[in-house]
Amino acid sequence: MHCRSDRAIRGTVVAGALVGLLLAGACRTPEETPAVPVSEYVGRGECASCHQQATLAWTGSHHDLAMQNADEVTVKGDFDDAEFTYAGVTSRFYREDDRFIVRTDGPDGELHDYEIAYTFGIEPLQQYLIEFPGGRLQALNICWDTRPEDQGGQRWFHLYPDEAVDHEDVLHWTGQLQNWNYMCSECHSTDVRKNYDLAADRYDTRWAEIDVSCEACHGPGSRHVTWAREREEGGETRIAGMGLAVSLTDDDKGTWVFDEGARNAHRVPARSSRTEIETCARCHARRTQLTDDYVYGRPFSDTHRVSLLLDPLYHVDGQILDEVYVYGSFLQSRMYAHGVTCGDCHDPHTASPRLEANRTCSPCHLPRVFDTPEHHFHKPDSTGASCVECHMPAREYMVVDPRRDHSIRIPRPDLSVKLGTPNACNACHADKTVEWAAEATAQWYGHDDEPHWAETIHAGRTWQPGAAAGLVAVVDDPEIPAIVRATALGMMRNYPSPGTARAVRAGADDADPLVRRVAADMLSVLEPATLKDLGFPLLDDPVRSVRIEAAQALASLPREDLSATQRVAFDRGLAEYAEAQVFNQDRPENRMNLAWLQLQDGNVEEAERWLRSAVERMPSFAPAAINLSDLYRLTGREAEAEAILRETLGHSPDDPDLHHSLGLALVRQKRHEEALEALERASRLAPDEPGYAYVLGVALNSLGRGSRALEVLKPAHERFPAHPDLLFMLAAISRDNGDVEAARSYAKQLREVAPGHPGAEGVLRELGR
């Protein structure tokens, strides 16, 4: 989700009027105006009359069964007076005539009877949707395991078995994170319109078809139907492109060909379109939806904001970690780079692999080379002889659902040794060490000494020496996947240098919208002149997510510094940003962003209203509470700043950001012992956040506890050796304590990682170099 928690009052850009206009539903950009007559949705019945084979293949697929009305046929769970106990609550599943009922804990923690309205998914689990007031559909997080009994299935289970999720928990089935209208609807039905009404706080969500039907992928079909009928009647038709909203077939009729002596096939001709992948990505990606004005055939990033390879979504080498689906992984693969698309491996109508087992890979990889013990070094037909087990290892989500990593990588246990990343070898040989796996693969294939960008991402995440130069090198390397380069570019925010500005400039001209989007976001770290030079061209980028990021960055410029032409372009871009926030104003993070818009216009009261609304929407949502606390601080209301933080801590007692912000609030009130307690709690809860250790060290030192500060800062420095703030404080405290040798060492390290840092030069001057 696109959450801005670091925005303070800045600039003088007029934004309040834009919010008012958008809340009335009045903003559309020229790029969203169709250039051809609008096609309408006609339903699968129209499609099936001509496309019988495709319809037959689709019927019964996961797409077909993505969502259904709950009835005798569709409900797979045991509603024969079954019981399931979780976290002290016993839920009962039973029938009343043709209705399916669950008695379970509601939003108040009490037991209530709820009727199942829809089934949700089919294999290996089925969830159930329940209607709530305000047009809400909530996904019950007690699910039915649809696997056969001998595989552990045919049972009720909870999605969070190792936690105790009660009605006050953000993960409870009645809360925001289990809301179908925002979280699930776009990908489980066809032509979904969320239709959230802020004033009434209700949804009027509509769909063309309840499941993922023909037009979910092919687009509205009325013009195609007209074209077909005109052809059938023998008349001439002037409808171009068969009236299709988008073509998902290869117009060039490309094929995969093995050159003589080649082990791998290549496509002839080379693929020139990514439309099919971009269409699948709409639902098979970790992303945020920016609008439901989806135009088939447009770039995916035009309507969605794709998640990058960030912690905790991905491991440092890009392997899947959180529930990221497959698009972000596939973008990393050599297959994607060489033109493979989803349909090369998967039948688009059954959604299953086109071929079984290793035969899936054989059209592009010679079986006599790769499907042999000489390649995989395992017994034929064993698990280790399976292509996907080595190159697409699976990770289990939703307790019972294994999903394969689509980066289709060569196993690198040597990286496991260096970086702690998982590898396919030890996934099977769990009783062996990663060193054992690394040595075994080295014996089979030789040592892989080729540097991997994972080492740079790891260095960037953990503030290692040389991280800045390494990130620049990754961004500059066109052979590295764009999603990796975009991730590295975003990480350079922590490493400002002349190389950062150069990388942002190059990223602004990159062919891939993911890189341009991050470059637009990074504009805010540049000098105003460079910001204007790079930012305004990006307001005309063909992709919406890029334009939105550019508008945010340019908002830091005073309006009086803009020319008349620049003001027009900026207002258009900011309006588009505001439209995306209004579209998602059912979410607390987007209400927070709307508050930021109001602050640009100096509307503090309106900003406060939006922030309060965000907190009310999700009382445990720390970023909104922290921003509201900052607003109170800026307006001289320290008591209220503290109160909102403590109130939110009641809902999220282990949130380190809240404890850190509370500590700062208490410091301002000179309640030093309480402040130290809060700052220490934040640092303890977030050991991977070096900034918290730094602030705690500063606070301790300012209270004359330099020795204790060093006890906090030294371990943090060992974990994050190139963090400039940690190095500066260690140098300064060591100097003040008379430890000249240590002070000089830290200062020299600081000068190496941050050339020209005034703190380093100052300490060295005082110490006589």
Long-range contacts (C-beta under 8 A, 24 or more apart in sequence): 1-288, 1-587, 1-589, 2-288, 2-305, 2-580, 2-589, 2-590, 2-593, 3-589, 3-592, 3-593, 3-623, 4-552, 4-589, 4-592, 4-593, 4-596, 4-623, 5-592, 5-622, 5-623, 5-626, 5-627, 5-657, 7-596, 7-599, 7-627, 8-599, 8-630, 8-634, 9-599, 9-602, 9-604, 9-631, 9-634, 10-555, 10-556, 10-599, 10-600, 11-555, 11-556, 11-557, 11-558, 11-559, 11-600, 12-558, 12-559, 12-560, 12-600, 12-601, 12-602, 13-555, 13-557, 13-559, 13-570, 13-574, 13-600, 13-601, 14-559, 14-571, 14-600, 14-601, 15-555, 15-574, 15-578, 15-597, 15-598, 15-600, 15-601, 16-597, 16-598, 16-601, 16-603, 16-606, 17-601, 18-571, 18-574, 18-575, 18-578, 18-597, 19-578, 19-582, 19-594, 19-597, 19-598, 19-606, 21-575, 22-575, 22-578, 22-579, 22-582, 23-198, 23-582, 27-575, 27-576, 27-578, 27-579, 28-293, 29-544, 29-572, 29-575, 29-576, 31-542, 31-544, 32-293, 32-295, 34-295, 37-223, 38-220, 39-219, 39-220, 39-221, 39-222, 39-223, 39-224, 39-243, 39-245, 40-220, 40-222, 41-190, 41-191, 41-208, 41-209, 41-215, 41-220, 41-221, 41-222, 42-215, 42-220, 42-221, 42-222, 42-225, 43-208, 43-209, 43-213, 43-215, 44-209, 44-213, 44-214, 44-215, 46-221, 46-225, 47-214, 47-215, 47-221, 50-228, 51-214, 54-214, 54-349, 55-214, 57-347, 57-349, 57-350, 58-213, 58-214, 58-349, 58-350, 61-349, 61-350, 61-351, 61-352, 62-121, 62-122, 62-123, 62-351, 63-211, 63-212, 63-213, 63-216, 63-351, 64-211, 64-212, 64-213, 65-119, 65-121, 65-122, 65-211, 66-120, 66-121, 66-122, 66-187, 66-188, 66-189, 66-211, 66-212, 67-118, 67-119, 67-120, 67-121, 67-129, 67-188, 67-189, 67-210, 67-211, 68-118, 68-119, 68-210, 68-211, 69-117, 69-118, 69-119, 69-210, 70-100, 70-116, 70-117, 70-118, 70-119, 70-128, 71-98, 72-98, 74-119, 75-100, 75-116, 75-119, 75-126, 75-128, 76-119, 76-122, 76-126, 76-144, 76-146, 77-126, 77-128, 77-144, 77-156, 78-144, 78-154, 78-156, 82-156, 84-142, 84-156, 84-157, 84-158, 86-142, 86-158, 86-161, 87-163, 87-164, 87-165, 87-166, 88-164, 89-166, 91-142, 91-156, 93-156, 100-128, 102-128, 102-130, 102-140, 102-142, 104-140, 104-142, 105-166, 105-167, 106-167, 106-174, 107-167, 107-172, 107-174, 107-175, 108-167, 109-166, 109-167, 109-168, 114-140, 116-140, 118-210, 120-180, 120-184, 120-188, 121-188, 122-146, 123-147, 124-153, 124-400, 124-401, 125-157, 125-398, 125-399, 125-400, 125-401, 129-180, 132-174, 133-202, 134-200, 134-201, 134-202, 134-203, 135-181, 135-202, 135-203, 135-204, 135-205, 136-179, 136-180, 136-181, 136-202, 136-203, 137-179, 137-180, 137-181, 137-185, 137-205, 138-173, 138-174, 138-178, 138-179, 138-180, 139-173, 139-178, 139-179, 139-180, 139-183, 139-184, 140-173, 140-178, 141-165, 141-171, 141-172, 141-173, 141-178, 142-173, 143-398, 143-399, 145-400, 147-400, 152-400, 153-400, 157-399, 157-400, 158-399, 159-398, 159-399, 161-399, 168-651, 170-618, 170-620, 170-651, 170-652, 175-618, 176-587, 176-588, 176-617, 176-618, 181-205, 181-586, 182-584, 182-586, 182-587, 186-282, 186-283, 186-289, 186-292, 187-212, 187-282, 187-283, 188-212, 189-216, 190-215, 190-216, 191-215, 191-216, 191-220, 192-292, 193-292, 194-292, 194-583, 194-586, 196-585, 196-586, 198-585, 198-586, 203-586, 212-283, 217-248, 217-279, 217-280, 217-348, 218-244, 218-245, 218-246, 218-248, 218-296, 219-244, 219-245, 219-246, 219-296, 219-297, 220-245, 220-296, 221-245, 245-296, 245-297, 246-275, 246-279, 246-296, 246-297, 247-275, 247-297, 248-275, 248-276, 248-279, 248-343, 248-348, 254-339, 256-344, 256-363, 256-364, 258-366, 262-366, 263-365, 263-366, 263-369, 263-370, 264-364, 264-365, 264-366, 265-363, 265-364, 265-365, 266-338, 267-338, 267-339, 270-339, 271-339, 271-341, 274-341, 276-341, 276-342, 276-343, 277-327, 277-330, 277-336, 277-341, 277-342, 280-327, 280-342, 281-306, 281-327, 283-325, 284-325, 284-326, 284-327, 284-342, 285-324, 285-325, 285-326, 285-327, 285-328, 286-313, 286-322, 286-323, 286-324, 286-325, 286-327, 286-328, 287-327, 288-584, 289-583, 289-584, 290-544, 290-545, 290-548, 290-580, 290-583, 290-584, 291-544, 291-579, 291-580, 291-583, 292-583, 299-513, 299-542, 299-543, 300-327, 301-513, 301-514, 301-517, 301-543, 301-544, 301-545, 301-546, 302-542, 302-543, 302-544, 302-545, 303-544, 304-545, 305-517, 305-545, 306-483, 306-514, 306-545, 308-483, 308-486, 308-487, 308-490, 308-514, 308-518, 309-457, 309-483, 309-484, 309-487, 310-487, 310-490, 311-461, 311-688, 315-421, 315-422, 315-454, 316-419, 316-421, 316-454, 316-457, 316-458, 316-461, 317-409, 317-412, 317-415, 317-419, 317-421, 317-452, 317-454, 317-457, 318-407, 318-409, 318-454, 318-457, 318-483, 318-484, 319-405, 319-407, 319-409, 319-421, 319-422, 320-395, 320-403, 320-405, 320-407, 321-395, 323-397, 323-398, 325-403, 326-403, 326-404, 326-406, 328-483, 329-405, 329-406, 329-407, 330-406, 330-407, 330-408, 331-481, 331-482, 331-483, 332-407, 332-409, 332-481, 332-483, 332-484, 333-406, 333-407, 333-408, 333-409, 333-481, 334-408, 335-364, 335-408, 336-481, 337-481, 340-364, 357-386, 358-385, 358-386, 358-387, 360-387, 360-388, 361-387, 377-444, 383-428, 384-428, 389-424, 389-427, 389-428, 390-424, 390-425, 391-424, 393-422, 393-424, 393-427, 410-448, 411-437, 411-441, 412-448, 412-452, 413-437, 413-438, 413-440, 413-441, 414-438, 414-441, 414-442, 414-447, 414-448, 415-452, 415-454, 415-455, 418-455, 419-454, 419-455, 419-458, 421-454, 453-477, 453-480, 453-484, 453-488, 456-488, 457-484, 457-487, 457-488, 457-491, 460-488, 460-491, 460-492, 460-494, 460-495, 461-491, 462-719, 462-720, 463-494, 463-690, 463-720, 463-721, 463-722, 463-723, 464-721, 464-722, 465-721, 465-722, 465-749, 465-752, 465-753, 466-722, 467-495, 467-722, 468-492, 468-495, 468-497, 468-499, 468-500, 468-753, 469-499, 471-495, 471-503, 472-499, 472-500, 472-502, 472-503, 475-503, 475-506, 475-507, 475-515, 476-503, 476-506, 482-510, 482-512, 482-514, 482-515, 483-514, 485-510, 485-512, 485-515, 486-512, 486-514, 486-515, 486-517, 486-518, 487-518, 489-515, 489-518, 489-519, 489-522, 490-518, 490-521, 490-522, 492-522, 493-522, 493-525, 496-525, 497-755, 500-525, 501-526, 501-527, 501-530, 504-534, 505-530, 505-534, 508-534, 508-537, 508-538, 513-541, 513-543, 513-545, 513-546, 516-541, 516-543, 516-546, 517-543, 517-545, 517-546, 517-549, 518-549, 520-546, 520-547, 520-549, 520-550, 520-552, 520-553, 521-549, 521-552, 521-553, 522-553, 523-549, 523-550, 523-553, 523-554, 524-552, 524-553, 524-556, 528-556, 528-557, 528-561, 531-556, 531-557, 532-557, 532-566, 536-566, 536-569, 536-570, 539-569, 539-570, 539-572, 539-573, 540-569, 544-576, 544-580, 547-573, 547-576, 548-573, 548-576, 548-577, 548-580, 551-576, 551-577, 552-577, 555-600, 586-617, 587-617, 588-614, 588-615, 588-617, 588-618, 588-621, 588-623, 588-624, 589-614, 589-621, 589-623, 589-624, 591-617, 591-624, 592-623, 592-624, 592-627, 595-627, 595-631, 599-631, 604-631, 604-635, 607-631, 615-644, 615-648, 619-647, 619-648, 619-651, 620-648, 620-651, 620-652, 620-655, 621-648, 622-648, 622-652, 622-655, 622-657, 622-658, 623-657, 625-658, 626-657, 626-658, 626-661, 629-661, 629-665, 630-661, 633-665, 633-668, 638-665, 638-668, 638-669, 641-665, 642-666, 642-669, 654-685, 655-685, 656-681, 656-682, 656-683, 656-685, 656-686, 656-689, 656-692, 657-682, 657-686, 659-685, 660-686, 660-692, 660-695, 663-695, 663-696, 663-699, 664-695, 667-699, 672-699, 672-703, 675-699, 676-700, 676-703, 683-712, 687-719, 688-719, 690-716, 690-719, 690-720, 690-723, 690-725, 690-726, 691-725, 693-726, 694-723, 694-725, 694-726, 694-729, 697-726, 697-729, 697-733, 698-729, 701-729, 701-732, 701-733, 701-736, 706-733, 706-736, 706-737, 707-737, 709-733, 710-734, 710-737, 721-749, 722-749, 722-753, 724-750, 724-753, 724-754, 724-757, 727-753, 727-760, 728-757, 728-759, 728-760, 728-763, 731-759, 731-760, 731-763, 732-759, 732-763, 735-763, 735-766, 735-767, 740-767, 743-767, 744-769
